Amino acid sequence: MIKKNPQLFKNITVNKFSKLKGVGGILERYGVVGKSNALVILKELVDNNGNNLGYCCADITGKIANVQKAIMPRQVKKIPLANGKLVTREDGTEFISPIEGEYSKLLMKGQ
């Protein structure tokens, strides 16, 4: 199905051996229900000026929640991030970086 309709799937491809391959992180990082856990960033939440406010995330059970930018580094220290990584700048500030490309943005109206 992925080979016939690749536009239906995001961050997943089929390699030359007909095996599923992750694009924004290896599939093993996504967690297994009942065995491991991972957060997946679905959207970056932004204000009218394009400033990052946080992220819309899902866990392996499908629970979706908006997480504030300031809280996200603490969350990914507890629960691994499947499609991103925690980066520390020289000054000690931390931020989330996608593994590849950028996250789709969702405008939070009135922000």
C-alpha positions, 0 to 999 in steps of 0.5 A, spaced: 500 500 500 505 504 501 509 503 494 502 504 491 500 510 495 506 514 498 502 520 499 498 517 504 504 516 509 508 521 512 515 519 515 515 512 512 518 509 506 519 502 503 526 500 502 529 496 496 528 490 500 521 491 501 521 493 508 518 499 512 523 504 513 522 510 518 524 517 515 524 522 521 527 517 526 528 509 525 521 505 527 524 502 533 524 509 536 516 509 536 515 504 542 511 498 542 504 498 546 505 494 553 513 494 552 516 501 551 513 508 550 515 514 546 512 521 544 511 523 537 510 530 535 504 531 530 505 539 529 509 545 532 504 550 535 506 557 533 503 564 534 501 569 529 508 571 528 511 564 527 514 563 534 514 556 537 509 555 543 509 548 544 508 541 540 502 537 539 504 530 541 501 523 541 504 517 545 503 510 543 496 509 545 494 514 541 493 519 547 494 526 544 496 532 548 499 539 547 505 540 551 508 547 552 515 549 549 518 550 556 515 543 559 517 539 553 525 538 555 523 535 561 518 530 558 523 528 553 527 526 558 522 522 561 519 519 555 523 518 549 521 522 543 521 518 536 521 523 531 526 529 534 531 530 539 533 534 545 539 539 543 543 543 548 546 550 546 552 552 549 549 557 554 545 551 557 538 552 554 535 546 551 530 545 545 527 540 540 529 539 533 526 534 528 531 529 526 529 531 519 526 537 516 521 540 520 515 539 523 508 541 520 506 548 524 499 549 527 497 556 528 494 557 535 489 563 534 489 568 539 496 567 541 
